[in-house]
Amino acid sequence: MTEPLDVPDLGARIRRYTLPIGLAVFTVVGTFGAARGQTDRHQPDAFMVVLLLIAALSLFWRSTRPVPVLWVIVGATLAYMLREYPWGPVVIPFVIAVFTTIRLGHRIAGWAGLISLYVGHVGGRMILGLNQDGIYQVLLVGACFCVLGFLAELFRAHRDRVTAAARTRKEEELRRAGEERLRIAQELHDVVAHHISLINVQASTALHLVDRQPEQAAPALSAIKDASKEALVELRSIVGILRQSGEAAPRQPVVGLDHLDHLVSRTARAGLEVHKIIHGDPRPLPTGLDRAAFRIVQESLTNVVRHARATSATVRIQYGEQALVVQVDDNGESLTAQPKEGNGISGMRERATALGGTLTANRTPTGGLRIIANLPL
């Protein structure tokens, strides 16, 4: 089987080769053109072409070995200057090498290359007895080298800021994705645990009655059918968030306290008598707060059905000016002073904490469980 071409790597290699080859052609042709007006300089020859090609083509390895490449270019450029070849684009490879070296974090090497070329040029001319430049020209060249170094530093700092900002955005996206996964996991846990608990209770009732009183097993089977249907609808709504394709998923409005009556009646069909008490004036709540309050009530009733030997539970909702208080009590009995906290209570506490609220789980004076969630508005 023929393997597909690695197009991204091919494109990267083309870009890597384009700059050195193009720059080699440009520096050679440009230097010959510049030499026409510089009769006082050493005229172009084969050695000059070799130096220009070494400086330009060594940029092939500028990303993998920036420091050796810089020193090779420094040597070629210094030899070019001391031979007094015509001024032209010879400094372009050196500028690129300095920028690349400093950008990749080799700041000391970059500045050392700048200083070495400057000192080597000035000192080499003195040693070789070449025509000396005036003091102002020497200072001007030094100032140009300093400006080049500072521009490279500014470029590096800008790239670092861009990279840091991109990394921060990536971390923020990962954090939000993690929080979204946690929220979906909590939703799945609450939905599955609640409906499966009701189905389990009704199935036990149906099995108990099917042989002795088959006519009374029908309500239990009907409750199982309704609970399983509602579970599927809610699961499809939650899982629809995770769909990557454009396929439409069955959706329903986000559950909230307006579904509380339905939750109470559905739980009552499982054999648990539920009383609902509302304090204050009911009013629309933020979506996240409304959903969290409903899920806390749902999970509390699920725990009563699954774990507590209780026959009734009371749900109190208090609409205050600063907070919404949700309280769920049951009339079960327990010998332990403090309830054991499983995934249910931990999940409810995480929901409350995420909204800046609190949740406590304690025993009532009669031994039942009392859940109190204080959710700030």
Backbone torsions as a table, in degrees:
resi	resn	phi	psi	omega
1	MET	NA	133.0	-179.5
2	THR	-76.6	128.0	179.4
3	GLU	-80.1	142.7	179.6
4	PRO	-67.3	150.4	178.0
5	LEU	-67.3	140.9	177.0
6	ASP	-85.1	83.7	-173.6
7	VAL	-61.9	-44.8	-179.8
8	PRO	-59.1	-41.9	-179.6
9	ASP	-67.1	-39.0	178.3
10	LEU	-61.9	-44.6	177.9
11	GLY	-62.3	-39.2	179.5
12	ALA	-65.5	-39.9	178.8
13	ARG	-65.9	-38.8	179.3
14	ILE	-62.9	-44.4	178.9
15	ARG	-64.3	-35.3	-179.0
16	ARG	-66.9	-37.4	-177.4
17	TYR	-84.3	-24.2	-174.3
18	THR	-63.1	-46.1	-176.7
19	LEU	-63.0	-52.6	-178.5
20	PRO	-62.1	-44.4	-178.4
21	ILE	-65.8	-47.6	178.8
22	GLY	-61.2	-39.7	-179.5
23	LEU	-70.1	-35.6	178.1
24	ALA	-62.4	-45.4	178.8
25	VAL	-63.6	-42.9	-176.9
26	PHE	-65.5	-43.7	-177.1
27	THR	-67.4	-39.7	-179.8
28	VAL	-67.2	-50.8	-179.0
29	VAL	-64.5	-43.3	-179.2
30	GLY	-64.1	-37.0	179.8
31	THR	-68.6	-40.7	176.7
32	PHE	-62.8	-38.0	178.1
33	GLY	-68.0	-39.7	-179.4
34	ALA	-70.8	-24.9	-176.7
35	ALA	-68.3	-19.3	-177.5
36	ARG	-64.2	-31.9	-178.5
37	GLY	-99.6	10.6	-177.2
38	GLN	-126.1	70.8	-177.2
39	THR	-71.7	-18.8	-179.9
40	ASP	-82.3	-7.4	-179.4
41	ARG	-96.3	164.6	177.8
42	HIS	-65.4	129.5	-175.6
43	GLN	-73.4	150.0	-176.8
44	PRO	-56.9	143.3	175.0
45	ASP	-146.8	-173.5	-176.6
46	ALA	-64.2	-37.9	-179.0
47	PHE	-63.8	-38.3	177.1
48	MET	-61.2	-43.8	179.4
49	VAL	-61.9	-40.7	178.5
50	VAL	-61.6	-44.2	179.2
51	LEU	-62.4	-42.8	179.3
52	LEU	-63.8	-41.4	-180.0
53	LEU	-67.7	-39.2	177.6
54	ILE	-61.0	-46.2	-178.2
55	ALA	-63.3	-41.9	-175.5
56	ALA	-78.2	-48.3	-174.5
57	LEU	-71.6	-22.0	177.1
58	SER	-66.0	-15.9	178.0
59	LEU	-68.1	-6.9	172.5
60	PHE	-54.1	-37.5	-174.1
61	TRP	-103.5	20.9	-174.6
62	ARG	-65.2	-28.9	-177.2
63	SER	-87.0	-31.3	-176.8
64	THR	-91.2	-35.4	-179.5
65	ARG	-134.4	69.0	-172.6
66	PRO	-66.2	-37.6	-176.1
67	VAL	-69.7	-49.8	176.0
68	PRO	-59.1	-39.2	178.7
69	VAL	-60.9	-42.0	179.4
70	LEU	-60.4	-45.0	-177.3
71	TRP	-69.3	-33.3	175.5
72	VAL	-63.4	-44.0	-179.6
73	ILE	-68.6	-37.3	176.2
74	VAL	-59.4	-44.9	180.0
75	GLY	-64.0	-44.5	-179.5
76	ALA	-65.3	-42.0	-178.9
77	THR	-67.7	-40.4	179.6
78	LEU	-64.4	-42.9	177.5
79	ALA	-61.9	-39.2	178.3
80	TYR	-62.0	-44.9	-177.5
81	MET	-68.1	-41.3	-177.6
82	LEU	-71.0	-22.9	174.4
83	ARG	-80.2	-6.5	178.6
84	GLU	58.5	44.5	173.7
85	TYR	-74.6	165.2	-176.5
86	PRO	-59.4	142.6	174.3
87	TRP	-68.6	140.5	-178.2
88	GLY	-175.9	-148.6	-176.0
89	PRO	-77.5	18.3	-178.1
90	VAL	-63.0	-28.0	-175.8
91	VAL	-79.9	-11.7	-176.6
92	ILE	-61.8	-48.4	176.7
93	PRO	-58.1	-37.3	179.4
94	PHE	-64.4	-43.3	178.8
95	VAL	-61.2	-44.6	-180.0
96	ILE	-62.8	-41.6	-179.7
97	ALA	-64.7	-40.6	178.9
98	VAL	-64.6	-46.9	179.0
99	PHE	-59.8	-44.6	-178.1
100	THR	-64.8	-43.1	-178.0
101	THR	-63.8	-46.5	-179.6
102	ILE	-69.3	-38.8	179.9
103	ARG	-61.8	-35.8	-179.0
104	LEU	-82.4	5.0	173.8
105	GLY	100.0	-2.7	179.5
106	HIS	-90.9	68.0	-172.3
107	ARG	-69.8	-42.6	-178.7
108	ILE	-62.9	-43.2	178.8
109	ALA	-62.9	-39.3	179.0
110	GLY	-62.4	-47.5	178.6
111	TRP	-67.8	-34.9	177.6
112	ALA	-63.9	-37.6	176.7
113	GLY	-64.4	-42.3	177.6
114	LEU	-61.1	-48.9	-177.7
115	ILE	-65.8	-39.8	-178.2
116	SER	-63.3	-43.4	-179.7
117	LEU	-65.4	-41.0	-179.3
118	TYR	-66.6	-50.5	-178.6
119	VAL	-66.0	-39.1	179.5
120	GLY	-64.1	-37.2	179.6
121	HIS	-68.7	-49.1	-178.2
122	VAL	-67.0	-48.2	-178.4
123	GLY	-69.4	-36.4	-179.4
124	GLY	-64.3	-38.2	178.4
125	ARG	-65.7	-35.8	177.6
126	MET	-68.3	-42.8	-177.6
127	ILE	-67.1	-41.5	-178.1
128	LEU	-80.7	-6.1	178.9
129	GLY	70.9	30.7	178.6
130	LEU	-80.4	167.6	177.9
131	ASN	-58.5	126.2	-176.9
132	GLN	-84.4	140.4	175.5
133	ASP	-76.8	155.3	176.5
134	GLY	-68.3	160.7	-177.9
135	ILE	-59.2	-38.5	-179.2
136	TYR	-67.3	-37.0	178.7
137	GLN	-68.5	-38.8	177.8
138	VAL	-63.0	-45.0	178.7
139	LEU	-65.6	-37.1	179.7
140	LEU	-64.5	-43.3	177.8
141	VAL	-63.2	-41.4	177.5
142	GLY	-61.8	-40.3	178.4
143	ALA	-64.6	-38.4	178.4
144	CYS	-63.6	-39.5	178.1
145	PHE	-65.0	-40.2	178.2
146	CYS	-63.7	-43.7	178.2
147	VAL	-60.6	-41.2	178.4
148	LEU	-60.3	-43.8	179.1
149	GLY	-64.3	-43.3	-179.7
150	PHE	-67.6	-36.4	175.8
151	LEU	-63.5	-39.9	176.8
152	ALA	-63.2	-38.8	178.0
153	GLU	-65.2	-42.9	177.7
154	LEU	-62.2	-40.4	178.0
155	PHE	-63.1	-42.8	178.2
156	ARG	-63.1	-44.4	-179.5
157	ALA	-62.7	-40.1	177.8
158	HIS	-63.3	-44.3	178.9
159	ARG	-63.1	-39.0	178.6
160	ASP	-63.5	-41.0	179.0
161	ARG	-65.0	-42.4	179.0
162	VAL	-63.0	-43.9	179.5
163	THR	-64.0	-42.9	179.5
164	ALA	-64.4	-40.5	178.4
165	ALA	-64.1	-41.6	178.5
166	ALA	-64.6	-39.8	178.6
167	ARG	-65.5	-40.4	178.7
168	THR	-63.9	-42.8	177.9
169	ARG	-62.3	-40.2	179.1
170	LYS	-63.7	-44.2	178.7
171	GLU	-63.7	-38.8	178.0
172	GLU	-65.1	-40.7	177.5
173	GLU	-63.4	-41.4	178.3
174	LEU	-65.2	-39.6	179.4
175	ARG	-64.3	-44.1	179.0
176	ARG	-65.4	-38.4	177.6
177	ALA	-63.6	-39.6	177.0
178	GLY	-63.9	-42.0	178.1
179	GLU	-64.8	-38.1	178.8
180	GLU	-66.8	-40.6	176.8
181	ARG	-62.8	-40.2	178.3
182	LEU	-63.8	-41.9	179.6
183	ARG	-63.5	-43.4	179.8
184	ILE	-65.3	-38.8	177.9
185	ALA	-62.4	-40.7	177.3
186	GLN	-64.0	-41.9	178.7
187	GLU	-62.0	-44.7	179.9
188	LEU	-63.0	-42.5	179.4
189	HIS	-61.3	-46.1	-177.5
190	ASP	-64.8	-44.7	-178.1
191	VAL	-64.8	-50.5	-176.6
192	VAL	-65.4	-46.4	-177.3
193	ALA	-61.3	-43.0	-177.5
194	HIS	-65.2	-52.4	-175.2
195	HIS	-70.5	-38.4	178.0
196	ILE	-65.3	-36.0	177.0
197	SER	-62.8	-44.6	178.2
198	LEU	-64.2	-41.6	179.0
199	ILE	-63.6	-40.2	179.8
200	ASN	-63.1	-44.6	179.7
201	VAL	-64.1	-46.0	-178.8
202	GLN	-67.4	-35.7	177.5
203	ALA	-65.5	-40.1	176.6
204	SER	-62.1	-41.3	178.1
205	THR	-64.2	-43.6	-179.6
206	ALA	-63.7	-41.2	178.7
207	LEU	-64.7	-34.1	-179.9
208	HIS	-70.9	-33.0	-174.5
209	LEU	-96.5	-16.5	-169.7
210	VAL	-63.0	-32.2	179.8
211	ASP	-90.1	-38.8	-175.5
212	ARG	-84.8	-47.8	-177.7
213	GLN	-134.3	73.4	-174.4
214	PRO	-59.7	-29.6	-179.1
215	GLU	-68.5	-22.2	179.5
216	GLN	-90.6	-3.7	178.6
217	ALA	-81.1	-17.4	-177.9
218	ALA	-59.6	-46.0	179.5
219	PRO	-59.0	-38.5	179.2
220	ALA	-65.8	-42.2	177.9
221	LEU	-65.9	-36.9	177.0
222	SER	-64.5	-39.4	177.6
223	ALA	-65.1	-36.8	176.7
224	ILE	-63.2	-42.7	179.4
225	LYS	-61.5	-46.1	-179.1
226	ASP	-65.1	-43.0	-178.4
227	ALA	-64.8	-42.2	179.4
228	SER	-66.1	-38.0	178.5
229	LYS	-64.1	-44.9	179.3
230	GLU	-65.7	-36.4	178.3
231	ALA	-63.0	-43.1	179.3
232	LEU	-63.2	-41.2	-179.4
233	VAL	-63.5	-45.6	-179.3
234	GLU	-67.7	-38.5	179.0
235	LEU	-64.5	-41.4	178.4
236	ARG	-63.7	-36.6	178.8
237	SER	-65.2	-41.1	-179.0
238	ILE	-73.1	-45.9	-178.5
239	VAL	-66.5	-25.8	177.7
240	GLY	-58.7	-26.4	177.9
241	ILE	-64.2	-31.3	-175.0
242	LEU	-87.2	-3.9	-178.0
243	ARG	-67.9	134.1	179.8
244	GLN	-95.4	-23.2	-178.4
245	SER	-87.3	177.8	-179.7
246	GLY	-85.7	7.9	-179.4
247	GLU	-64.7	132.0	-178.6
248	ALA	-74.7	136.8	178.3
249	ALA	-110.7	145.9	176.9
250	PRO	-60.4	125.7	-178.6
251	ARG	-121.4	155.2	174.5
252	GLN	-141.9	161.1	179.6
253	PRO	-58.4	149.5	178.5
254	VAL	-62.8	130.2	-177.1
255	VAL	-68.5	147.4	179.0
256	GLY	-154.1	-166.9	-177.4
257	LEU	-66.0	-13.6	175.4
258	ASP	-70.7	-13.0	174.9
259	HIS	-95.4	9.4	-173.9
260	LEU	-64.8	-40.9	180.0
261	ASP	-61.2	-41.4	178.8
262	HIS	-64.6	-39.2	177.7
263	LEU	-63.9	-42.3	-180.0
264	VAL	-62.5	-47.8	-178.9
265	SER	-65.9	-37.4	179.9
266	ARG	-67.3	-39.8	178.3
267	THR	-69.4	-35.2	178.8
268	ALA	-62.2	-31.5	179.3
269	ARG	-69.0	-16.6	175.9
270	ALA	-85.6	2.2	176.6
271	GLY	100.2	5.2	179.1
272	LEU	-105.1	121.2	178.0
273	GLU	-78.4	122.1	-175.4
274	VAL	-119.1	129.8	177.2
275	HIS	-110.8	135.9	180.0
276	LYS	-113.1	129.2	179.7
277	ILE	-128.7	127.5	-179.7
278	ILE	-113.6	127.8	175.2
279	HIS	-112.0	138.5	179.9
280	GLY	85.6	-175.3	-178.1
281	ASP	-96.9	114.0	176.7
282	PRO	-59.8	139.9	-179.1
283	ARG	-151.7	161.8	179.6
284	PRO	-60.8	140.1	-179.0
285	LEU	-118.2	158.5	172.7
286	PRO	-55.9	147.6	-173.5
287	THR	-57.0	-47.5	-178.7
288	GLY	-62.6	-42.6	179.1
289	LEU	-66.3	-43.7	-179.3
290	ASP	-61.2	-45.5	-179.6
291	ARG	-65.9	-42.6	-179.2
292	ALA	-63.1	-41.8	179.0
293	ALA	-62.0	-43.8	179.6
294	PHE	-64.0	-44.5	-178.4
295	ARG	-65.7	-33.2	177.3
296	ILE	-65.9	-43.1	176.5
297	VAL	-63.6	-44.7	-179.1
298	GLN	-60.5	-47.0	-179.2
299	GLU	-67.2	-36.6	178.0
300	SER	-62.1	-46.0	178.5
301	LEU	-66.3	-35.4	177.1
302	THR	-62.1	-42.8	178.2
303	ASN	-62.9	-37.8	178.6
304	VAL	-64.2	-45.2	-179.0
305	VAL	-64.6	-39.1	-173.5
306	ARG	-82.9	-40.9	-167.0
307	HIS	-115.5	-32.0	-172.8
308	ALA	-88.2	138.9	172.5
309	ARG	-86.6	71.8	-175.4
310	ALA	-122.8	154.9	177.1
311	THR	-110.3	-16.0	-179.8
312	SER	-148.0	159.4	177.2
313	ALA	-145.0	152.6	-179.4
314	THR	-123.9	128.5	178.6
315	VAL	-110.0	120.3	178.4
316	ARG	-115.1	129.1	176.5
317	ILE	-120.2	119.8	-179.7
318	GLN	-115.5	116.2	177.2
319	TYR	-89.2	102.7	178.3
320	GLY	-99.4	178.5	178.7
321	GLU	-75.5	-32.9	-176.3
322	GLN	-108.5	-20.2	-174.2
323	ALA	-153.8	159.3	171.8
324	LEU	-105.9	125.5	-178.3
325	VAL	-109.9	125.2	178.7
326	VAL	-114.2	126.0	-179.3
327	GLN	-132.8	131.5	178.7
328	VAL	-129.0	119.6	178.2
329	ASP	-116.7	149.0	171.0
330	ASP	-130.1	164.3	-176.7
331	ASN	-101.6	26.1	178.5
332	GLY	-70.9	176.7	-179.7
333	GLU	-127.8	142.7	178.2
334	SER	-149.7	147.1	179.9
335	LEU	-89.3	-14.1	-178.8
336	THR	-88.7	144.1	-178.4
337	ALA	-72.9	-36.1	-178.8
338	GLN	-119.4	138.4	179.5
339	PRO	-72.4	150.2	175.0
340	LYS	-78.7	129.1	-177.2
341	GLU	-93.5	114.0	175.3
342	GLY	-102.0	-157.6	-179.7
343	ASN	-63.9	-32.4	-177.7
344	GLY	-63.3	-53.9	-179.0
345	ILE	-66.5	-39.1	178.6
346	SER	-62.2	-41.9	178.7
347	GLY	-64.1	-40.6	178.3
348	MET	-64.4	-40.2	179.8
349	ARG	-65.7	-37.9	177.5
350	GLU	-63.2	-39.9	177.2
351	ARG	-61.7	-44.9	-179.2
352	ALA	-65.9	-43.1	-178.8
353	THR	-63.8	-38.1	179.8
354	ALA	-61.3	-25.6	178.9
355	LEU	-96.0	6.4	-178.6
356	GLY	81.9	16.3	-178.3
357	GLY	-107.0	-167.7	-179.4
358	THR	-134.3	159.4	175.6
359	LEU	-144.7	131.6	178.8
360	THR	-122.9	148.7	177.1
361	ALA	-130.4	112.6	-176.9
362	ASN	-137.2	169.5	176.8
363	ARG	-86.6	144.0	173.1
364	THR	-81.8	166.6	178.7
365	PRO	-57.5	-26.4	-179.5
366	THR	-89.6	-2.0	178.3
367	GLY	102.1	-2.4	178.3
368	GLY	-79.1	-179.9	179.9
369	LEU	-101.8	137.2	178.8
370	ARG	-123.6	119.9	176.9
371	ILE	-107.0	125.5	177.7
372	ILE	-127.3	120.7	177.6
373	ALA	-115.8	125.3	177.0
374	ASN	-108.2	108.3	-174.9
375	LEU	-112.9	110.5	-178.9
376	PRO	-65.8	143.9	178.7
377	LEU	-84.4	NA	NA
